Amino acid sequence: MTPNGLPQNWLPKHLLLASGVPMLVVPSGWASDVIGASVVIAWNASKEARRAVADALPLLSTASAVRIVVFDAARDRDRHGQEPGADIALHLARHSAPVEVEQLQSNGISVAEAIERAVSRHKADLIVMGAHGHSRSRQLLFGSVTQAVLESAAVPVLMSH
C-alpha cells in the first residue's frame, strides 16, 4: 500500500491520467472539515488548467476567496494574452466567485514550491490546477509540477487532465 491508502499501482497521477475525470486528492494528514472555502488556482492558461477550473466551478462559486496565481507569465505571452489571468477571472466573476489575480515570479524556486507558498500565504484549503500541461519528454527530463504538488501539498488538490 502507498501512504495514502491506495494499492501501489493506483498512484494518484496514474489514476488521473487513466480516468479522464477530475480528481480530488486529499493529503494523508488532512484533518479539516472544510475544503474549498479559500482556493488557490494555479493558472498557466493551458487546456488542462481551463478544464480544472470548469470542473471546480461549483466549489469556486461558493468559496469565500478565490485567488488565481500566475507564475512567470512573460515566458508564455502567447498563451496568457495581454493581462495574464484576467480572462479566467472575468469568467469566474460572472459565476459569482470572489476572485483576485496575482501575477508572480518564481524567482528561481520551482513552480510547485511557489504554489505551496501562495497556499500558505492565503491560508487556502484547496488547490485547483491542471495536470501535466507539458510534453511527456519534458516531464521525464525535468519532472512535473503535477507530480511535485501531489507529493508535497499540505491541502487537498483538485486536478483535471
TORKOL-4160 file (C-alpha; in steps of 0.2 Angstrom, whole numbers, padded with zeros to 4 digits, m for minus):
161
<pt num="1" X="0000" Y="0000" Z="0000"/>
<pt num="2" X="0005" Y="0018" Z="m0003"/>
<pt num="3" X="0005" Y="0030" Z="0011"/>
<pt num="4" X="m0012" Y="0037" Z="0005"/>
<pt num="5" X="m0020" Y="0020" Z="0007"/>
<pt num="6" X="m0021" Y="0016" Z="m0012"/>
<pt num="7" X="m0013" Y="0000" Z="m0019"/>
<pt num="8" X="0004" Y="0003" Z="m0026"/>
<pt num="9" X="m0001" Y="0004" Z="m0044"/>
<pt num="10" X="m0015" Y="0016" Z="m0040"/>
<pt num="11" X="m0005" Y="0031" Z="m0038"/>
<pt num="12" X="m0015" Y="0047" Z="m0040"/>
<pt num="13" X="m0005" Y="0053" Z="m0055"/>
<pt num="14" X="m0009" Y="0037" Z="m0064"/>
<pt num="15" X="m0027" Y="0037" Z="m0059"/>
<pt num="16" X="m0029" Y="0055" Z="m0065"/>
<pt num="17" X="m0021" Y="0051" Z="m0082"/>
<pt num="18" X="m0031" Y="0035" Z="m0084"/>
<pt num="19" X="m0048" Y="0040" Z="m0078"/>
<pt num="20" X="m0052" Y="0056" Z="m0088"/>
<pt num="21" X="m0062" Y="0064" Z="m0074"/>
<pt num="22" X="m0057" Y="0077" Z="m0061"/>
<pt num="23" X="m0049" Y="0070" Z="m0045"/>
<pt num="24" X="m0048" Y="0077" Z="m0028"/>
<pt num="25" X="m0033" Y="0071" Z="m0019"/>
<pt num="26" X="m0033" Y="0074" Z="0000"/>
<pt num="27" X="m0017" Y="0073" Z="0009"/>
<pt num="28" X="m0015" Y="0059" Z="0022"/>
<pt num="29" X="m0014" Y="0071" Z="0037"/>
<pt num="30" X="m0029" Y="0082" Z="0032"/>
<pt num="31" X="m0039" Y="0085" Z="0047"/>
<pt num="32" X="m0050" Y="0099" Z="0042"/>
<pt num="33" X="m0069" Y="0098" Z="0039"/>
<pt num="34" X="m0068" Y="0112" Z="0026"/>
<pt num="35" X="m0062" Y="0110" Z="0008"/>
<pt num="36" X="m0065" Y="0125" Z="m0004"/>
<pt num="37" X="m0068" Y="0140" Z="0007"/>
<pt num="38" X="m0051" Y="0148" Z="0002"/>
<pt num="39" X="m0045" Y="0142" Z="m0015"/>
<pt num="40" X="m0029" Y="0145" Z="m0025"/>
<pt num="41" X="m0030" Y="0142" Z="m0043"/>
<pt num="42" X="m0013" Y="0138" Z="m0051"/>
<pt num="43" X="m0016" Y="0146" Z="m0068"/>
<pt num="44" X="m0005" Y="0143" Z="m0083"/>
<pt num="45" X="m0018" Y="0146" Z="m0097"/>
<pt num="46" X="m0017" Y="0128" Z="m0103"/>
<pt num="47" X="m0032" Y="0117" Z="m0108"/>
<pt num="48" X="m0029" Y="0106" Z="m0093"/>
<pt num="49" X="m0030" Y="0122" Z="m0081"/>
<pt num="50" X="m0046" Y="0128" Z="m0090"/>
<pt num="51" X="m0054" Y="0111" Z="m0088"/>
<pt num="52" X="m0049" Y="0110" Z="m0069"/>
<pt num="53" X="m0057" Y="0127" Z="m0067"/>
<pt num="54" X="m0073" Y="0122" Z="m0076"/>
<pt num="55" X="m0073" Y="0106" Z="m0066"/>
<pt num="56" X="m0071" Y="0116" Z="m0050"/>
<pt num="57" X="m0084" Y="0129" Z="m0054"/>
<pt num="58" X="m0097" Y="0123" Z="m0041"/>
<pt num="59" X="m0084" Y="0125" Z="m0027"/>
<pt num="60" X="m0077" Y="0141" Z="m0034"/>
<pt num="61" X="m0094" Y="0150" Z="m0035"/>
<pt num="62" X="m0097" Y="0146" Z="m0016"/>
<pt num="63" X="m0080" Y="0150" Z="m0010"/>
<pt num="64" X="m0076" Y="0164" Z="0002"/>
<pt num="65" X="m0060" Y="0168" Z="m0008"/>
<pt num="66" X="m0053" Y="0163" Z="m0024"/>
<pt num="67" X="m0035" Y="0168" Z="m0029"/>
<pt num="68" X="m0029" Y="0165" Z="m0047"/>
<pt num="69" X="m0010" Y="0164" Z="m0046"/>
<pt num="70" X="0000" Y="0165" Z="m0062"/>
<pt num="71" X="0019" Y="0162" Z="m0062"/>
<pt num="72" X="0031" Y="0168" Z="m0074"/>
<pt num="73" X="0018" Y="0174" Z="m0087"/>
<pt num="74" X="0031" Y="0183" Z="m0098"/>
<pt num="75" X="0038" Y="0166" Z="m0103"/>
<pt num="76" X="0021" Y="0162" Z="m0112"/>
<pt num="77" X="0014" Y="0178" Z="m0118"/>
<pt num="78" X="0006" Y="0170" Z="m0132"/>
<pt num="79" X="m0004" Y="0158" Z="m0121"/>
<pt num="80" X="m0008" Y="0171" Z="m0107"/>
<pt num="81" X="m0013" Y="0187" Z="m0118"/>
<pt num="82" X="m0010" Y="0205" Z="m0113"/>
<pt num="83" X="m0016" Y="0203" Z="m0095"/>
<pt num="84" X="m0012" Y="0186" Z="m0088"/>
<pt num="85" X="m0027" Y="0179" Z="m0078"/>
<pt num="86" X="m0039" Y="0192" Z="m0082"/>
<pt num="87" X="m0050" Y="0182" Z="m0094"/>
<pt num="88" X="m0052" Y="0167" Z="m0082"/>
<pt num="89" X="m0055" Y="0180" Z="m0068"/>
<pt num="90" X="m0069" Y="0188" Z="m0078"/>
<pt num="91" X="m0077" Y="0171" Z="m0081"/>
<pt num="92" X="m0076" Y="0166" Z="m0063"/>
<pt num="93" X="m0083" Y="0183" Z="m0058"/>
<pt num="94" X="m0098" Y="0180" Z="m0069"/>
<pt num="95" X="m0101" Y="0165" Z="m0059"/>
<pt num="96" X="m0101" Y="0174" Z="m0043"/>
<pt num="97" X="m0084" Y="0169" Z="m0037"/>
<pt num="98" X="m0075" Y="0181" Z="m0026"/>
<pt num="99" X="m0059" Y="0181" Z="m0037"/>
<pt num="100" X="m0042" Y="0190" Z="m0037"/>
<pt num="101" X="m0027" Y="0188" Z="m0048"/>
<pt num="102" X="m0009" Y="0188" Z="m0043"/>
<pt num="103" X="0005" Y="0188" Z="m0056"/>
<pt num="104" X="0021" Y="0182" Z="m0048"/>
<pt num="105" X="0038" Y="0177" Z="m0052"/>
<pt num="106" X="0045" Y="0161" Z="m0046"/>
<pt num="107" X="0062" Y="0169" Z="m0044"/>
<pt num="108" X="0072" Y="0153" Z="m0045"/>
<pt num="109" X="0061" Y="0141" Z="m0035"/>
<pt num="110" X="0051" Y="0128" Z="m0043"/>
<pt num="111" X="0033" Y="0132" Z="m0048"/>
<pt num="112" X="0027" Y="0118" Z="m0036"/>
<pt num="113" X="0035" Y="0127" Z="m0021"/>
<pt num="114" X="0029" Y="0144" Z="m0027"/>
<pt num="115" X="0011" Y="0137" Z="m0027"/>
<pt num="116" X="0014" Y="0130" Z="m0010"/>
<pt num="117" X="0020" Y="0147" Z="m0004"/>
<pt num="118" X="0004" Y="0155" Z="m0011"/>
<pt num="119" X="m0007" Y="0142" Z="m0002"/>
<pt num="120" X="0002" Y="0146" Z="0014"/>
<pt num="121" X="0001" Y="0165" Z="0012"/>
<pt num="122" X="m0018" Y="0164" Z="0008"/>
<pt num="123" X="m0022" Y="0151" Z="0021"/>
<pt num="124" X="m0030" Y="0141" Z="0007"/>
<pt num="125" X="m0039" Y="0124" Z="0009"/>
<pt num="126" X="m0039" Y="0119" Z="m0009"/>
<pt num="127" X="m0028" Y="0120" Z="m0024"/>
<pt num="128" X="m0036" Y="0119" Z="m0041"/>
<pt num="129" X="m0024" Y="0115" Z="m0056"/>
<pt num="130" X="m0022" Y="0106" Z="m0072"/>
<pt num="131" X="m0012" Y="0091" Z="m0073"/>
<pt num="132" X="0003" Y="0088" Z="m0085"/>
<pt num="133" X="0002" Y="0103" Z="m0096"/>
<pt num="134" X="0019" Y="0099" Z="m0104"/>
<pt num="135" X="0025" Y="0085" Z="m0116"/>
<pt num="136" X="0030" Y="0068" Z="m0109"/>
<pt num="137" X="0048" Y="0070" Z="m0114"/>
<pt num="138" X="0049" Y="0087" Z="m0105"/>
<pt num="139" X="0041" Y="0079" Z="m0089"/>
<pt num="140" X="0054" Y="0065" Z="m0090"/>
<pt num="141" X="0068" Y="0076" Z="m0091"/>
<pt num="142" X="0063" Y="0090" Z="m0079"/>
<pt num="143" X="0049" Y="0082" Z="m0068"/>
<pt num="144" X="0032" Y="0089" Z="m0067"/>
<pt num="145" X="0023" Y="0102" Z="m0057"/>
<pt num="146" X="0009" Y="0090" Z="m0056"/>
<pt num="147" X="0020" Y="0076" Z="m0048"/>
<pt num="148" X="0029" Y="0089" Z="m0036"/>
<pt num="149" X="0012" Y="0096" Z="m0030"/>
<pt num="150" X="0004" Y="0079" Z="m0027"/>
<pt num="151" X="0020" Y="0074" Z="m0017"/>
<pt num="152" X="0021" Y="0089" Z="m0006"/>
<pt num="153" X="0003" Y="0098" Z="m0005"/>
<pt num="154" X="m0002" Y="0100" Z="0013"/>
<pt num="155" X="m0020" Y="0104" Z="0007"/>
<pt num="156" X="m0032" Y="0095" Z="m0005"/>
<pt num="157" X="m0029" Y="0097" Z="m0023"/>
<pt num="158" X="m0042" Y="0096" Z="m0037"/>
<pt num="159" X="m0034" Y="0091" Z="m0053"/>
<pt num="160" X="m0040" Y="0088" Z="m0071"/>
<pt num="161" X="m0031" Y="0082" Z="m0086"/>
